[in-house]
Amino acid sequence: MHRLVAYSAGGSERAAGIALTWQVLVACASPNSSAERLNDALCAKLDWPVLFAQADEHSVLPLLATRLQELAQGASPPEIQTKLQSWQRAHAVFTLTLSAELFQILERFAALDVEVLITKGPALSVRCYGDPGMRQYGDLDLIVRAKDIERATKAMIELGFELKISLHTIRANKIPGEYVFTRRDKKLLIEFHTERTFRYHPRPLHIETLFERRASVTIDGREVPALSLEDELILICVHGAKHFWERLMWIADVAALISLRQAPDFNRAIAVAREVGAERILRLGLRLALDVLGAKLPAELEASVRSDRAVAKLAAQIQTRLASREPRGMGILQRAAFRVRMRGSLLSGAAYLLRLSLSPTEEDWTPGKEGNRPAFIDAMSRPLRLAKKHSRRSVD
């Protein structure tokens, strides 16, 4: 009995500490962050090492560091200030290195007449926060056409990168989750996406429309081809839904993007979402930006977003998991139900779940037989692997 009481008390203290930490992270990630709001969150006794660790886990360390410097200077202990400054310096070096590599890749691809678009990473950081180093990321995401992926792969190898899968596999028409390239000497990770790897879009993505609607962003003084704001908004909402919105950063990105002075054209964004069957996915991303971070939307659009009861329920569940510091505790049945609800109707949701469950990636291929094993065998082995993987995760 005494052990149970002690555990409950400790649990209450831990829960209170988690709640305080979450309040600070939300105050820092909000597009409407203010000194008053942040200082109110900081007034209680915080476990600063836990706050630092949670900011890192939610990929909002740059926002935490910047908000503390701008709005609450001197509020953090000296050792935390030193740690944040050290992290910022390392991240600045990393982003400069990644930008230099990006420019080299773009020049090489231009010479080969291979078109490419940048998404997320530094492009989203510049758009949302005005600086390529204000967003926490560890790789670079580029979009090319599937017909160009073999040429792109050869070019990347010539630039000193290693491909996670083989050219033989690409020629065998095997589709990975993404085409991953690494440079061990510089600790760089580059991921290429094609219309065939965007499998979490409910309907096929017409990549030509992405190139037709493309925009540009300025990174370190250079114009870089990027997705339109509307396409970027849909993509980051699909990406967040793919990962069950497990990180605050993904919600912060949506909130920041829709809060820009030159915000996306929401009518166009809705049309883009409709093209790929992602209307509910978009509404969920917008609802989380509203509820978690206090973002603003035009009144008519906000009313539409809030009128979707399924979205309201999903948003509440996600917010509870995030605030309780257990965002990765979803079991396989919960994950399946989430996928189904993302599509609206039960029939379309079940079809979406089935397609995802039977679309193998490199994790489902038999090593050494990637180009020889029949596709249907890979497809049938995938649900078994996923069940084993996520059942074990939910137990852990």
Secondary structure, DSSP 8 states (H G I E B T S, - for coil): -HHHHHHHHHHHHHHHHHHHHHHHHHHHH-TT--HHHHHHHHSS---HHHHHHHHHHTT-HHHHHHHHHHHSTT-S-HHHHHHHHHHHHHHHHHHHHHHHHHHHHHHHHHHHT---EEESHHHHHHHHHSSTTSS--SSEEEE--GGGHHHHHHHHHHTT-EESS-HHHHHTT---SSEEEEETTTTEEEEEE-TTT-TTSSS---HHHHHHT-EEEEETTEEEEE--HHHHHHHHHHHHHHTTT-SHHHHHHHHHHHTSTT---HHHHHHHHHHTT-HHHHHHHHHHHHHHH-----HHHHHHHHT-HHHHHHHHHHHHHHHTT-TT---HHHHHHHHHHTTSSHHHHHHHHHHHHT---GGGS-TT-TTTS-HHHHHHHHHHHHHHHHHHHHH-
